[in-house]
Amino acid sequence: MATETFIWRTQKSAQGTDTVRTLQAQFGDGYKQVVANGINANAETWSLSWTGNKTDAATIRQFLLSHFIASFWWTNPWGEKYLWRVKSDSVSVNFPAGNKATLSFTFERAFAP
């Protein structure tokens, strides 16, 4: 089965976080040794939201709920296309008025399909 792509435009207020995992050893003379913890030490996440009609929101919600384990392609605001997964417990919905819905969710970088 082909890897799916997240195709919907999110709101411009995307917030990204890079967390680099390291191993460190501090020595008594002030010297500190620092190395990356693994070959994929950068844990990149993006907090995103989408607003539109309830019908489209339901389609996007189904996509999000089916990608907690399975990865998908998405291009981040830097223009970098990587594999991502939806962070568990990050999908929420708000119904501001009438037929409108706002989805909020977080993508975390995946390193394998």
N, C-alpha and C positions, 0 to 999 in steps of 0.2 A: 504494500500500500504506500502511495506517495505521501510525503510529508506536506501537511496543509500550510497555508500562509494566512496570517492575520491581515486582512485587506482594508479594514475600516479606519477612517481618519479619527484620531483621538483629539481631544481639546489641546490647545497650545500650552496649557499649564502643566505639562509633563515634568515630573521631578525624578531625576536619576541619582543613584547612589552607587559608588564603587567602594567595595570593602575588600582590601587585599589581605589575605591570610598569610601571616609570617610566623616563623619560629625565631626566637631571639635568645641570646645568651649575653648577660651583662657581667662584665668582669670588674674586679676591684679597682683597677687602675683607670676606670672610666671608659674603657673600650667596650663597644657593643657589637656583637656579631648578629647580622640579620640575613635570613634567607627566605625565599618563597616557600610556602607550605603546599607542595604539590605542583603539578604542571599546569593546572588551571586554578591558580590562586586568587584571581580576581572574581569576586562574586558581585556581578552587576545586577541591579534591580531598577525597575522603572514603575513609579506610581502614576497611573493614568486614569482618565475618565472620558466618557463618551456620552453625549446628549442627543436625543432624537425621538422619533415616534416609538410607541410601545411595540409595534410589530417588528421593526428593525432591532430594537433592544432585545426582544425575545430570541431572535436569530443569533445575535452576538453573545448573549448569555449562554445559549446552548454550546456555542463554540468554546467559550471560556470554561464551562463546566466539563467539557470533554478533553481539556488539555492541562489537567493537573499532573498527569503522569506522562502522557504523550507530548512530545515537543512539536513546535511549529516554527515556521520562518516569520520574522518580523524585522523591519528596518527601524532602528532607533532614531531619535532626533539628530544624532551625529551623522546619520547616513550610513551606518554600519549594519549590514544584514547578517544576523546570527540566528541560531536556534534558541528558542525560549520555552519556558513552561509558565503556567499561571501559578502564582504562589498560593499555597493552600490557605484557606480562610480569608482570602483577600477580595472576593467578589461581593459587592453590595449594590443595592439599587435604591433609588429615590424617585418618587413620582411627584415632581414639583407642581404640575397642573395639567388638567385635561388629558390629552393623548401623549404627553411628553414623559420620558423616562431618562434618568441619568444613571449610568453604570460606572462604578469605581472599581478598579482592580489593579493588581501588581503583577508585572512580568519579572521573572528571574532567569538569568542566562542559563542555558542548558548546553552541555558539551557532547551530547550524544542523542540520537533520535530515540 
